[in-house]
C-alpha cells in the first residue's frame, strides 16, 4: 500500500489535524470573552447620523461665535475637506435654551429631544482622524480609518454573546451602502457569524421592507418538513467541512441556516408593529410623513431590544427626501432644519418608551455622526467637515444624566477639555457593557487585535 499522503490527508488522520486545534482555540476564545465585570448596560442602540451634524448648531452653544460672526478665524485653520471654499466665522442660526432640571442647553433644532435633556450625557469633545466621509464613517464603526476591521457590533457580540437564539444578536436597520458600505457592519477577521444582519438599506422606504418581512415565515411547508430538509442540507455541509477541515465561511453558513430556521418562530412577531397601539406609533411620529420612516426604525429598535438583541443600529442615511443627510456644505439652515425634524420626535419616542418600560437603565443609547462641522462658513451658509472637536450623546446604560462632558474651544473647532477620541468612545461603550477593551482581543495575522487597537481610555468622568 502506498504511504504517500497529501498534507491535508495526513492532517485529517493525525489527531484530527488542525480541526481540533481550531476547536481548542475557539473554546479558549469563548472563555476569554465573557464579561469581565458587572455590566451597567446589557445592550446598545446606536443612532447613526450619516453626513456629520453640526455640533455648534445642536448641542454645543458658542456665545463667542455669535459675537464674532463674520470675522476671520483668529487662529490657524487645520486641514479641511473643501480647502478653497472656506469663509469667515458663522454663528448658529438657531437659539439655545436650557432644559430640564439639569439646565442642559440644547438647540431649538431639537425641541422633542430637549424634553429628555435630563436623560442625556452630551460629549462635546469628540475627536476623529479623517476629514473625509469614507475614513470617518469606517473609523466610527470599526475603530480604524485605513484598514478593514470588525465592526463594533461584532466586537460586542464576540464579547457578550446573544440573549436570544431565535434572532440575530447584531442588527443594523437601513444602513448606508456608501462610505464603506458592508464594511461598517462586517465581522472582519472575527468569526463570520458575528457580522451584522442588515434590514434593508438607506435607499429603500419602510414600505419596501414590508413584503420581505412578511415572508419570514414559510407557509408552504410545515416546520417538520423544513427541519427535515435543513437536516439533509446540513448533513452535506458538515461532510464538506470534514473533508476540507476549517472553513470559517462554511461554519458561518451552517449557523446562518440554523438561525434562519429558528427565526421563523419569533422574527415575524418581532417585526409586526401592527401589534403596537395607535398611541405608541404616534409617540414615535409614525402618524406624520416626515417622521414615519425614522420613527419605524426607532420603534423596531425598542422591539428588538426587549427581545434580547444585543447590538442594534438605526441609520439616518442619504436617500429619497434626504439626499445629503447631515452633510450641509451649503444651505445649512434649510438642510439641518429638515434633517433634524425627521429624527427629533422619533428619538424622543424611543427614549420615552425605553424609560417607561424600564429598559433605559440597562440600554446604552448613543447618537453620533462621523464628525462635526466647522465654525467658519462654506459656500455662503454651509459648513465643512470637522473631526477635530464635535459632539455626540449617550443616554441610559450607566452614564450620567443631564450632563455635559468635555469642551471645545470658544468657537467649536478643537476639543480642548476631556478630549475623547473615537478609540476612547469605544473603550467607554465596552466598559459600560462589562468588557475591558484591553482584554477583549482576537489573535489574527500574528498579533492580538482589539476594537481600540493600541489606544483608548475609558472616560470615567461620564459614568454615573
Residue pairs with C-beta under 8 A, 6 or more apart in sequence:
5 13
8 17
8 244
8 245
10 17
11 17
11 18
11 245
12 245
17 245
18 245
18 246
19 245
19 246
22 246
25 443
26 191
29 442
32 439
32 441
33 158
33 159
33 160
33 440
34 159
35 159
35 160
35 433
35 434
35 435
36 434
36 435
36 436
36 439
36 440
37 434
37 436
38 434
39 362
39 432
39 433
39 434
39 435
40 362
40 364
40 397
40 398
40 432
40 433
40 434
40 463
40 464
41 362
41 363
41 364
41 396
41 397
41 398
41 432
41 433
42 163
42 310
42 362
42 363
42 433
43 163
43 305
43 308
43 309
43 310
43 311
43 312
43 362
43 363
43 364
44 153
44 156
44 310
44 311
44 312
44 363
44 364
44 365
44 366
44 397
44 429
44 433
45 301
45 305
45 312
45 313
45 314
45 350
45 363
45 364
45 365
45 366
46 152
46 153
46 311
46 312
46 313
46 314
46 366
46 368
47 298
47 313
47 314
47 316
47 343
47 347
47 365
47 366
47 367
47 368
48 140
48 313
48 314
48 315
48 316
48 368
48 369
49 316
49 325
49 326
49 343
49 367
49 368
49 369
50 137
50 176
50 179
50 202
50 315
50 316
50 317
50 318
50 325
50 326
50 327
50 369
50 370
51 133
51 318
51 324
51 325
51 326
51 327
51 328
51 339
51 369
51 370
52 133
52 136
52 326
52 327
52 369
52 370
52 371
52 372
52 373
52 385
52 386
52 390
53 326
53 336
53 339
53 340
53 369
53 372
53 373
53 391
54 92
54 326
54 328
54 332
54 336
54 372
54 373
54 383
55 124
55 372
55 373
55 386
55 389
55 390
55 391
55 408
55 412
56 62
56 65
56 92
56 372
56 373
56 375
56 411
56 412
57 92
57 93
57 94
57 107
57 109
57 332
57 336
57 373
58 106
58 107
58 109
58 110
58 340
58 391
59 105
59 106
59 107
59 122
59 124
59 391
59 393
60 122
60 124
60 390
60 391
60 408
60 412
61 92
61 96
61 105
61 107
62 91
62 92
62 375
62 408
62 410
62 411
62 412
64 410
64 411
65 89
65 90
65 91
65 92
65 375
65 410
65 411
65 412
66 91
66 92
68 74
68 89
68 411
69 88
69 89
69 90
69 91
70 88
70 89
71 88
71 89
72 88
72 89
73 88
73 89
73 375
73 376
73 411
73 413
74 411
75 413
77 86
77 376
78 388
78 413
78 414
79 131
80 86
80 131
80 374
80 384
80 385
80 386
81 131
81 132
81 384
81 385
82 329
82 378
82 384
85 329
85 378
85 379
85 384
86 374
86 376
86 377
86 378
86 384
87 376
87 377
87 378
87 380
88 376
88 377
89 375
89 376
89 377
89 411
90 375
90 376
90 377
90 381
90 383
92 107
93 332
93 333
94 107
94 108
94 109
95 107
95 108
96 105
96 106
96 107
96 108
97 105
97 106
97 108
97 114
98 104
98 105
99 105
99 106
99 114
99 115
99 117
99 118
100 114
100 115
100 116
100 117
100 118
100 402
101 118
101 402
102 117
102 118
102 401
102 402
102 403
103 402
104 117
104 118
104 120
104 122
104 402
104 403
104 404
106 113
106 114
106 117
109 336
109 337
109 340
109 344
110 340
110 344
111 344
112 344
112 345
112 347
112 348
113 120
113 344
113 347
113 348
113 351
115 348
116 348
116 351
116 352
116 395
117 402
118 401
118 402
119 351
119 355
119 360
119 395
119 396
119 401
119 402
120 393
120 394
120 395
120 401
120 402
120 403
121 393
121 394
121 395
121 399
121 400
121 401
121 403
121 404
121 405
121 462
122 391
122 392
122 393
122 403
122 404
122 405
123 391
123 392
123 393
123 394
123 405
123 406
123 420
123 425
123 459
123 462
124 389
124 391
124 404
124 405
124 406
124 407
124 408
124 415
125 389
125 405
125 406
125 407
125 408
125 415
125 416
125 417
125 418
125 419
125 420
126 368
126 372
126 389
126 390
126 391
126 392
126 406
126 415
126 420
126 421
126 422
126 425
127 387
127 388
127 389
127 390
127 415
127 419
127 420
127 421
127 422
128 136
128 139
128 140
128 145
128 370
128 371
128 387
128 421
128 422
129 135
129 136
129 139
129 145
129 387
129 422
130 136
130 138
130 139
130 145
130 370
130 371
130 387
131 371
131 385
131 386
131 387
132 385
133 178
133 179
133 327
133 370
133 385
134 179
134 180
135 145
135 146
136 145
136 370
136 371
136 385
136 387
137 176
137 179
137 180
137 184
137 370
138 144
138 145
138 179
138 180
138 183
138 184
139 145
139 370
139 422
140 368
140 370
140 422
141 151
141 152
141 180
141 183
141 184
141 185
142 148
142 149
142 150
142 151
142 152
142 183
142 184
142 188
142 451
143 149
143 152
143 422
143 423
143 426
143 451
143 452
143 453
144 453
148 183
148 186
148 188
149 188
149 189
149 449
149 451
150 158
150 186
150 187
150 188
150 189
150 190
150 194
150 442
150 451
151 183
151 184
151 185
151 186
151 187
151 188
151 195
151 196
152 311
152 426
152 429
152 451
153 170
153 172
153 185
153 196
153 310
153 311
153 313
154 170
154 185
154 186
154 187
154 188
154 190
154 194
154 195
154 196
155 190
155 430
155 440
155 450
155 451
156 170
156 310
156 311
156 429
156 430
156 433
156 435
157 169
157 170
157 194
157 310
157 311
158 190
158 191
158 194
158 440
158 442
159 430
159 433
159 435
159 440
160 310
160 433
160 434
160 435
161 169
161 310
162 169
162 308
162 310
163 169
163 308
163 309
163 310
164 266
164 307
164 308
164 309
165 259
165 262
166 259
166 262
166 263
166 265
166 266
166 267
167 263
167 266
167 267
167 270
167 304
167 307
167 308
167 309
168 196
168 197
168 259
168 263
168 309
169 308
169 309
169 310
169 311
170 185
170 194
170 195
170 196
170 197
170 309
170 310
170 311
171 196
171 197
171 198
171 199
171 304
171 309
171 311
171 312
171 313
172 184
172 185
172 196
172 197
172 198
172 199
172 312
172 313
172 314
172 315
173 199
173 200
173 297
173 300
173 301
173 312
173 313
173 314
173 315
174 199
174 200
174 201
174 202
174 204
174 297
174 314
174 315
174 317
175 181
175 184
175 185
175 196
175 198
175 201
175 202
175 313
175 315
175 317
176 184
176 201
176 202
176 315
176 317
176 318
177 201
177 202
177 203
178 318
179 370
182 198
185 195
185 196
185 198
185 313
186 195
186 196
187 193
187 194
187 195
189 442
189 444
189 445
189 449
190 442
191 248
191 251
191 252
192 248
192 249
192 251
192 252
193 251
193 252
193 255
193 256
195 252
196 311
196 313
199 209
199 300
200 206
200 208
200 209
201 317
202 315
202 317
202 318
202 319
203 317
203 319
203 320
204 319
205 293
205 320
206 292
206 293
206 296
206 297
213 268
213 271
214 268
216 263
216 264
216 267
216 268
216 271
217 264
217 268
218 226
218 264
221 229
223 264
226 261
226 264
227 261
230 257
230 258
230 261
233 257
234 254
234 257
234 258
237 250
237 253
237 254
237 257
238 254
240 247
240 250
241 247
241 250
241 251
241 254
244 250
266 307
269 275
270 303
270 304
270 307
271 300
271 303
273 281
273 286
273 296
273 299
273 300
273 303
276 299
280 299
280 353
281 287
281 295
281 299
283 349
283 352
283 353
284 291
284 295
284 296
284 298
284 299
284 345
284 346
284 349
284 350
284 353
285 291
285 292
285 294
285 295
285 345
285 346
285 349
286 292
286 295
286 296
286 299
288 295
288 345
290 341
290 342
291 341
291 342
291 343
291 344
291 345
291 346
293 342
294 314
294 316
294 342
294 343
294 346
295 345
295 346
295 349
297 314
297 315
297 346
298 314
298 346
298 347
298 349
298 350
299 346
299 349
299 350
299 353
300 314
301 312
301 314
301 350
302 350
302 353
302 354
302 357
302 359
304 312
305 312
305 354
305 359
305 363
306 357
306 359
316 322
316 325
316 326
316 339
316 342
316 343
317 325
318 324
318 325
318 327
322 338
322 339
322 342
324 335
325 339
326 335
326 336
326 339
326 369
328 335
328 336
328 339
328 373
328 382
328 383
329 378
329 379
329 382
329 383
329 384
330 378
330 379
330 380
330 381
330 382
331 381
331 382
332 381
332 382
332 383
333 381
347 367
350 365
351 360
351 365
351 395
354 360
354 363
354 365
354 396
359 396
360 395
360 396
360 397
361 396
361 397
362 396
362 397
363 396
363 397
364 394
364 395
364 396
364 397
364 398
364 399
364 429
364 432
364 433
365 394
365 395
365 396
365 397
366 392
366 393
366 394
366 429
367 392
367 393
367 394
368 392
368 393
368 425
369 390
369 392
370 387
371 385
371 386
371 387
371 390
372 386
372 387
372 389
372 390
372 391
372 412
373 383
373 384
373 385
373 386
373 390
374 383
374 384
374 385
374 386
374 413
375 383
375 386
375 411
375 412
375 413
376 383
376 384
377 383
378 384
386 413
388 413
388 414
388 415
389 408
389 409
389 412
389 413
389 414
389 415
389 416
390 408
390 415
392 425
394 462
395 401
397 432
397 433
398 432
398 463
398 464
399 432
399 462
399 463
399 464
400 462
400 463
400 464
401 464
403 462
405 418
405 420
405 459
405 461
405 462
406 415
406 417
406 418
406 419
406 420
407 415
407 416
407 417
407 418
408 414
408 415
408 416
409 416
418 459
418 461
420 428
420 459
421 455
421 456
423 452
423 453
423 455
423 456
423 457
424 455
424 456
424 457
424 458
424 459
425 459
426 437
426 451
426 452
426 456
427 437
427 452
427 456
427 457
427 458
427 459
428 458
428 459
428 462
428 463
430 436
430 437
430 440
430 451
431 437
431 458
431 463
432 463
437 450
437 451
437 452
437 456
437 458
438 450
438 452
438 456
440 450
440 451
441 448
441 449
441 450
442 448
442 449
442 450
443 449
